[in-house]
Amino acid sequence: MIKASRILDFPIYATTQNRKALGPTCAELCLDTEHKSLAHVDKTAFSMYVPGLVSALPSEPQEVVIVGIEAHICVMQTTLDLLAHGHKVYVLADGVSSCNMEEVPIALRRLAREGAVVTTSESFLYELMGDAGIGEFKAIAGLVKEGKESTRDVLQTLCKI
């Protein structure tokens, strides 16, 4: 999704859960260098909806896509907070995880019941593009193809649970 954000020009907002105790967000994401997040906030709350991040968001409700770890904790609480503040929230089933994989489908079902759009990264990206005639289509199609195997593996695991 980070690569797609560069191609389709949508912003990244990131948080790190208690950097002092748990360490930084993995450096491979290059959130503060190559991909330049609009906000990268340290937090101790489980939700990302904290003052440092909220102040970086536009004042009008937005369409927000959520990826992250601990689907039943941080992803859950962030999504519920965003929904409560009027945002349309997409949660990418192949973009969330948990230390206990059995938690993920339970969290996704609850989030869908609460009003989030639970979908896949491929579905979200194609919905965002809307038309194969746009200039970015080929690059996004390449990204989707590049991640196809890992997406399939994640979704097959989720479907078994």
Secondary structure, 3 states (H helix, E strand, C coil): CHHHHHHHCCCCEEEEECHHHHCCCCHHHCCCCCCCCCEEEEECCCCCCCHHHHCCCCCCCCEEEEEEECHHHHHHHHHHHHHHCCCEEEEEEEEEECCCCCHHHHHHHHHHHHCCEEECHHHHHHHHHCCCCCCCHHHHHHHHHHHHHHHHHHHHHHHHC
